[in-house]
Amino acid sequence: GSTYSGKVFRVTFLTLAASLTVPLLGVTVLLDCPIDPQPISLKEPPLLTGALEPNIRLRKAERLWENQLVGPESIVNIGDVLFTGTADGKIIKIEDGEIQTIARIGHGPCGTREDEPTCGRPLGIRVGPNNTLFVADAYYGLYEVNPGTGETKMLVSTKTLIEGQKLSFVNDLTVTQDGRKIYFTDSSSRWQRRDYLYLIMEGTDDGRQVLLEYDTVTKEVKVLMVGLRFPNGVQLSPAEDFVLVQETTMARIRRYYVSGLMKGGADIFVENMPGLPDNIRLSSSGGYWVAMSAVRPNPGFSLLDFLSEKPWIKRMIFKLLSQETVTKFVPKYSLVVELSETGSYRRSFHDPNGVTVAYVSEAHEHNGYLYLGSFRSPFICRLNLQHV
């Protein structure tokens, strides 16, 4: 009787499976998908060897002000005073270990996805020549903030039409030493910061993913590069002859020449990186620190690479799951790389599984330490560069 009951079980199981699968497929077909993903062809990720060899150096970092900050994305210093912008819309000053809110660009309430556009989200932050702060707020635009008085001044509003379109996701900025020019990124004309995962997964270059230039004297905004796939962190070279732009979705860094013989030209500075680059900052050795928002392990399985050429799977995923749920499947692996001035890898700091450092968005070097910003963690990490 066991073969008979086995058959009955198999038939019952298959009937049940089919009766569940058919409606599920039907529902999936009928469900709307919030994104319209395009296939992207990425090269096989670079092997994690040599300067990229996995290690646990980031675990030597210490967590500072734990649970006193919400997602301190970008960090600058004036002397030994640190400044950062947080997910609850604040510009914060940290002096002698004391945390103080100096300004807000948006207004409360804050804390939910729905609140974010009014709450504001300060992302890139820089120090100008007169020790004023320049801040890129994802929802409000470019601002100048007086760190002493907390007074804020709007430079470029997201409501202003630039070549016929508003800015939708102002992300990072870099400022010339004389404070005359600010180069900044608008990551998408379709998605806001709260939908950054849609932006990555959609993979399109919707035309208004751009690098822009703001002239603080003439107040003019110019579009310099268009059609980038998620332009993110930006950094002027030490000689101020080019700007580097992280193109997150494509795992590469583009270079745009702002002066000299190549002015107005562009090329690729680093391609096929071991992760998706977020912010980029100068290193004391004349190179650049790049924080990776996600890694592309090789050897290993890279979910991002697997999905890149399969838009239909992405559609299925986002028909059924929220962005928050999908985020949970992204491996928690923290990685910071140092590039030379020519874009070769000098060294890398890892924290597999994100034990100490999770979700690095920026590495800011100051006085022999690397301060690590994070768009999600409730702390800043500090790594002593002498001890790694």
Secondary structure, DSSP 8 states (H G I E B T S, - for coil): -HHHHHHHHHHHHHHHHHHHHHHHHHHHHHS--S-------------S-GGG----GGGG-EEESTTSSS----EEEETTEEEEE-TTSEEEEEETTEEEEEEESS-S--SSTTTHHHH--EEEEEE-TTS-EEEEETTTEEEEE-TTT--EEEEEETTS-BTTB--S-EEEEEE-TTS-EEEEEE--SS--GGGHHHHHHH----S--EEEEEETTT--EEEEE---SSEEEEEE-TTSSEEEEEEGGGTEEEEEE-SSTTTT-EEEEE-S-SEEEEEEEE-TTSSEEEEEEEE--SSS--HHHHHHT-HHHHHHHHHHS-HHHHHTTS---EEEEEE-TTS-EEEEEEEGGGSS--S--EEEEETTEEEEE-SS-SSEEEEEGGG-
